[in-house]
Amino acid sequence: MPPASEPAASPPEPGVPLFDLARQHRPLRAELLAALEAVVDSGQFIHGPAVARLEAALGAALGARHVLGVSSGTDALLLGLMALGIGPGDEVVVPAFTFVASANVVARLGARPVFADVHPAELVLTPEELERRLSPRTRAVIPVHLFGLPCRVDELVAQCAPRDIPVLEDCAQATFARLGARQVGSFGRLGAFSFFPTKNLGGFGDGGALSVADGELLARLRRLRDQGGRARDDYTELGGNFRLDTLQAAVLEVKLRRAEAWQAERRAVAGRYAALFSQAGLGAPGDERLQLPPCPAGREHAWNLYVVQAARREELRAHLQTRGVGAGVYYSRPLHLQPCFAPGPGRLPAAERAAERVLALPCYPGLTPPEQERVVAAVAEFARA
Ligand SMILES: Cc1ncc(COP(=O)(O)O)c(C=O)c1O
């Protein structure tokens, strides 16, 4: 107990969390609860009308001919590979620097993920790296639009087309990102999306979607999503339960109506970071202390995560923590070095270097300019020390 004469300590400043979903949901609370209530009252928890409504609305929002709601982003990738007929003996090229689900879906089907290195600044698969990994056994390629930055997927698709290799875009972190005039997910044979709560369109739990243009492939995806049945009690192939819950669809329908405004906020946050870091004398090209996320011309980043690269990443993260600033590491070990994929292909230097340097800073709708100033001041304080 401090003596009664001691002045009261000023309350600690509130921190800047890495994520804060409550800011998104608070203004929508009544709408979200009404949507959930409508599902509860209908009793249609499986394939309820909100699922088809969401699929149609997503098709329009993503510029996709068809969208199929599924149980998660992981299942979107798995189901996509199943529909493409991937199995034992097949190779699927996957970047080594991504979330584990981009690759474990390949191995779960008995196929082999072939890991490619990534662009050292963009951290995504390039046509040059893909060329090195293609073989006569390549049956699919999974480029990942990591953190929300579109990779050069148009070039990857053109590279694969003469060899008839389908491209399954992993858009889990890049919902609403664009390459030129087109949104990601519309370049490859299939696009896989995640509605994990912190994604650009996030539900109240797990959910995902596949975008597809080909009607035959869509029909196959529909069958495989529901146990592989052609009709009730008529199973011609092995499927699974990959359905999107009606309750999630109802939430996503409400949130999709705000998506454009939220995307604009994410872009504003990223722009403000660039300006603030520049004012602080940080992040210029070649600055080893801090490398800002690139956004090459012609590509519209979705800014799911704002990931910088820092030479002394762990020390910076610890420093930010002392200043109440949330920061996160995506990912500290590349996939070719994960025990579940051993033996790996040997060294992939750009992926390994990225794993030592990446750090995500707060970036979400509702993040305020003073909060961003606080983040940048804390980074600058570290860089000057
Ligand atoms: C790049 C990437 N691929 C796939 C997934 C899997 O999505 P989900 O968590 O919805 O299964 C994620 C999710 O974090 C992801 O970031």
The ligand as a Gaussian input file, in Angstrom:
#p B3LYP/6-31G(d) Opt

LIG

0 1
 C       -2.415000     -18.120000     -46.286000
 C       -3.462000     -18.930000     -45.563000
 N       -3.925000     -20.045000     -46.150000
 C       -4.880000     -20.778000     -45.571000
 C       -5.419000     -20.450000     -44.354000
 C       -6.435000     -21.321000     -43.726000
 O       -7.629000     -20.676000     -43.435000
 P       -8.555000     -21.146000     -42.211000
 O       -7.902000     -20.691000     -40.952000
 O       -9.852000     -20.461000     -42.477000
 O       -8.676000     -22.627000     -42.292000
 C       -4.970000     -19.291000     -43.716000
 C       -5.537000     -18.888000     -42.410000
 O       -4.951000     -18.282000     -41.599000
 C       -3.965000     -18.516000     -44.335000
 O       -3.490000     -17.408000     -43.746000

